[in-house]
Amino acid sequence: MVRAKEQYCVFNVTRQSFLSLGVSPAEARPGRLRLRSDEGMTAFPIDEVYLDSGDTVIHVVERLGPLPGAPPRIRCSRMLELPAKTAVSSNTQAGDQLLISTPERMRDYWDLESRERRRMARSELPLFACYRTGPTSAAHRVRDISLSGAYILTQDRRSFGTVMDVTLHYRGTGKDPAYICAVRSVVVRYGPDGMGIHFLHRRGYPDRENLATFLASSHATA
C-alpha cells in the first residue's frame, strides 16, 4: 500500500529494468494515485505511464508537453510521471508488469531473485568487476552472474539504488576486448560477503548483446 510522503522504487518485472529509484505521491484525481519521480523532473516534456489496480501497464505517453493533457484512462488506478525518455530507455510497453515498492521491500525481492540466479550457468573463468572507489578503481571477484545482474564479493557497501559503471573482465585474458565488458548497474541488495547489482540495459544500445557474448566467451575458452 502506498502512503503519503514515502518514496518508492519502480521496477519493470517483464523487461527487467528500473523506471525510477524514487517516486513520491502527488496530487491526483479522486480514485487515482499519482506518483511523481524525484529524479530530474524540473520541466516538460515528461513520460506518463498508466497502470491498472494490479500495476500492469495499460498505456504509455512519451514526451508529453504541458498542453494538452493526456486523455483519462478509465481503468487507470495509478499514473506515473517520469522524466522524458524513461519509457524508451526501460523498454516499458502496455502489458508489462511493474513492481512499485519501498527500498526495503525491493531488497526482499532481489534476495529472492538472487536465489534463482544461482541456478543459472556460472562463469568458468575467474571473473572480476572493477569500479571506482574514491579516486581509484578496484577489482572484486564476481561470485554469480547472469544477463540481469551479478553478485560481487566485496566489503564495500554502497547505498541501495546507487548507480555505478562497472567493467567486467576475466583474469588472465589480457586486454582482448572479447574478455572485457562495460555495464551500467544499480545496487539492489547486500549479503554478508558482498553486494548484488542489477544491470541497467537500455533499449537501442548493444549492452545486453555485448554482455551475452562476453559471458559466452568464458565457456568457449575455459
C-alpha positions as CSV (number, residue, x, y, z in Angstrom):
1,M,0.0,0.0,0.0
2,V,1.4,3.4,-1.0
3,R,1.3,6.0,1.8
4,A,1.8,9.7,1.5
5,K,5.3,11.2,1.9
6,E,7.0,7.8,1.3
7,Q,9.4,7.2,-1.5
8,Y,9.2,4.2,-3.8
9,C,11.2,2.4,-6.4
10,V,9.6,1.3,-9.7
11,F,10.9,-1.8,-11.5
12,N,9.6,-3.4,-14.7
13,V,9.5,-7.1,-13.9
14,T,8.7,-8.0,-17.5
15,R,11.6,-6.1,-19.0
16,Q,13.9,-6.5,-16.0
17,S,14.6,-2.7,-15.9
18,F,14.2,0.1,-13.5
19,L,12.0,3.1,-14.3
20,S,12.8,5.1,-11.2
21,L,14.6,4.8,-7.9
22,G,12.5,7.4,-6.3
23,V,8.8,8.4,-6.9
24,S,6.5,10.1,-4.3
25,P,2.7,10.5,-4.1
26,A,1.4,13.8,-5.6
27,E,-2.0,15.4,-6.1
28,A,-4.3,13.5,-8.4
29,R,-7.9,13.0,-9.4
30,P,-10.2,11.2,-6.9
31,G,-9.8,7.4,-7.1
32,R,-6.4,7.7,-8.9
33,L,-3.0,7.7,-7.3
34,R,-0.4,9.9,-9.0
35,L,3.3,9.1,-8.4
36,R,5.8,11.7,-9.5
37,S,9.5,11.0,-10.0
38,D,12.0,12.8,-7.8
39,E,14.7,12.4,-10.5
40,G,15.2,15.2,-12.9
41,M,11.6,16.4,-13.0
42,T,12.3,20.1,-13.5
43,A,10.3,20.8,-16.7
44,F,8.4,19.3,-19.6
45,P,8.4,17.1,-21.6
46,I,7.7,14.1,-19.4
47,D,6.6,10.5,-19.8
48,E,3.3,9.2,-18.3
49,V,2.7,5.6,-17.5
50,Y,-0.9,4.5,-16.7
51,L,-1.4,1.4,-14.5
52,D,-4.4,-0.8,-13.5
53,S,-5.1,-1.9,-10.0
54,G,-2.5,-4.8,-10.3
55,D,0.3,-2.4,-11.5
56,T,0.1,-3.7,-15.1
57,V,0.9,-1.0,-17.7
58,I,-2.3,-0.1,-19.7
59,H,-1.0,2.9,-21.6
60,V,2.3,4.9,-22.1
61,V,2.5,8.5,-23.2
62,E,6.0,9.6,-24.2
63,R,7.4,13.2,-24.1
64,L,4.2,14.8,-23.0
65,G,4.2,18.6,-23.1
66,P,2.4,21.0,-20.6
67,L,-0.6,21.2,-23.0
68,P,-2.7,19.4,-24.0
69,G,-3.0,16.8,-21.2
70,A,-3.2,13.1,-21.9
71,P,-6.8,11.7,-22.2
72,P,-8.1,10.0,-19.0
73,R,-7.8,6.2,-18.7
74,I,-11.0,4.6,-17.4
75,R,-9.2,1.5,-15.9
76,C,-6.3,3.6,-14.5
77,S,-5.6,3.2,-10.8
78,R,-2.1,4.8,-10.8
79,M,-0.3,7.2,-13.0
80,L,3.5,7.6,-13.0
81,E,5.1,10.9,-14.1
82,L,8.7,10.3,-15.1
83,P,11.5,12.1,-16.9
84,A,11.3,12.1,-20.7
85,K,12.8,9.0,-22.4
86,T,12.3,6.8,-19.3
87,A,9.8,4.6,-21.2
88,V,12.2,4.2,-24.1
89,S,15.3,3.5,-22.0
90,S,13.4,0.9,-19.9
91,N,11.6,-0.5,-22.9
92,T,8.3,-0.2,-21.0
93,Q,5.2,-1.1,-23.0
94,A,1.5,-1.8,-22.5
95,G,1.0,-5.2,-20.8
96,D,4.2,-5.0,-18.8
97,Q,4.1,-5.9,-15.1
98,L,5.6,-3.3,-12.7
99,L,6.7,-3.6,-9.1
100,I,6.3,-0.5,-7.0
101,S,7.7,-0.8,-3.5
102,T,9.8,0.8,-0.8
103,P,13.5,0.3,-1.0
104,E,13.2,-2.3,1.8
105,R,10.7,-4.4,0.0
106,M,12.7,-4.1,-3.2
107,R,15.7,-5.6,-1.4
108,D,13.5,-8.5,-0.3
109,Y,12.5,-9.0,-4.0
110,W,16.1,-9.1,-5.0
111,D,17.0,-11.6,-2.3
112,L,14.5,-14.0,-3.9
113,E,15.8,-13.2,-7.4
114,S,19.4,-13.9,-6.3
115,R,18.5,-17.4,-5.3
116,E,17.1,-18.0,-8.7
117,R,20.1,-16.5,-10.4
118,R,22.4,-19.1,-8.7
119,R,20.6,-21.8,-10.6
120,M,21.8,-20.2,-13.9
121,A,25.1,-21.0,-15.6
122,R,28.1,-19.6,-14.0
123,S,31.3,-18.3,-15.5
124,E,34.1,-20.9,-15.8
125,L,36.9,-18.4,-15.7
126,P,37.9,-16.1,-12.8
127,L,35.6,-13.1,-13.3
128,F,36.2,-9.7,-11.7
129,A,34.2,-6.5,-11.5
130,C,36.1,-3.2,-11.5
131,Y,34.5,0.0,-10.3
132,R,35.7,3.3,-8.8
133,T,36.1,3.5,-5.0
134,G,37.1,7.1,-4.5
135,P,39.9,8.4,-6.7
136,T,41.0,4.9,-7.8
137,S,39.4,1.7,-9.2
138,A,39.5,-1.7,-7.6
139,A,38.8,-5.2,-8.9
140,H,36.5,-7.5,-6.9
141,R,35.7,-11.2,-7.5
142,V,32.3,-11.9,-9.0
143,R,30.5,-14.9,-7.4
144,D,27.4,-15.2,-9.6
145,I,26.4,-13.5,-12.8
146,S,23.6,-13.6,-15.4
147,L,22.2,-11.3,-18.1
148,S,20.2,-9.4,-15.4
149,G,22.8,-8.9,-12.7
150,A,25.7,-10.1,-10.6
151,Y,26.8,-10.6,-7.0
152,I,30.2,-9.0,-6.2
153,L,32.4,-10.2,-3.3
154,T,33.4,-7.0,-1.5
155,Q,33.4,-5.3,1.8
156,D,32.3,-2.1,0.1
157,R,28.8,-1.0,1.0
158,R,27.1,1.3,-1.5
159,S,23.7,2.7,-0.7
160,F,20.7,0.9,-2.1
161,G,19.9,2.4,-5.5
162,T,23.4,3.7,-6.2
163,V,24.1,3.7,-9.9
164,M,27.6,2.9,-10.9
165,D,29.7,1.9,-14.0
166,V,31.3,-1.5,-13.8
167,T,33.9,-3.1,-16.0
168,L,33.8,-6.9,-16.1
169,H,36.9,-8.8,-17.1
170,Y,38.4,-12.3,-16.9
171,R,41.6,-12.6,-15.1
172,G,44.5,-13.8,-17.2
173,T,43.0,-12.8,-20.6
174,G,44.9,-9.6,-21.2
175,K,43.3,-6.7,-22.9
176,D,41.4,-8.7,-25.5
177,P,38.1,-6.8,-25.9
178,A,36.2,-10.2,-26.1
179,Y,37.0,-10.6,-22.4
180,I,36.1,-7.1,-21.2
181,C,32.6,-5.7,-20.9
182,A,31.4,-2.3,-19.5
183,V,27.9,-2.2,-18.0
184,R,25.9,0.4,-16.0
185,S,24.4,-1.1,-12.9
186,V,22.4,-0.3,-9.7
187,V,22.9,-1.7,-6.2
188,V,19.8,-3.8,-5.3
189,R,20.9,-5.8,-2.2
190,Y,23.6,-6.7,0.3
191,G,24.9,-10.0,1.7
192,P,27.4,-10.9,4.4
193,D,30.2,-11.1,1.9
194,G,29.2,-8.6,-0.8
195,M,26.5,-6.8,-2.8
196,G,24.1,-7.6,-5.6
197,I,23.8,-5.3,-8.6
198,H,21.2,-5.2,-11.4
199,F,22.4,-4.3,-15.0
200,L,20.6,-1.3,-16.5
201,H,20.3,-2.4,-20.1
202,R,19.0,0.4,-22.4
203,R,16.8,-0.2,-25.4
204,G,18.6,0.8,-28.6
205,Y,22.1,0.1,-27.1
206,P,24.1,-3.1,-27.5
207,D,24.6,-3.6,-23.7
208,R,22.7,-6.8,-23.4
209,E,24.0,-8.4,-26.6
210,N,27.6,-7.4,-25.6
211,L,27.1,-9.0,-22.2
212,A,25.7,-12.2,-23.7
213,T,28.7,-12.5,-26.0
214,F,31.1,-11.7,-23.1
215,L,29.6,-14.4,-20.9
216,A,29.6,-17.0,-23.7
217,S,33.3,-16.4,-24.3
218,S,34.2,-17.8,-20.9
219,H,32.8,-21.2,-21.8
220,A,34.4,-21.2,-25.2
221,T,37.9,-20.8,-23.8
222,A,37.6,-22.5,-20.4
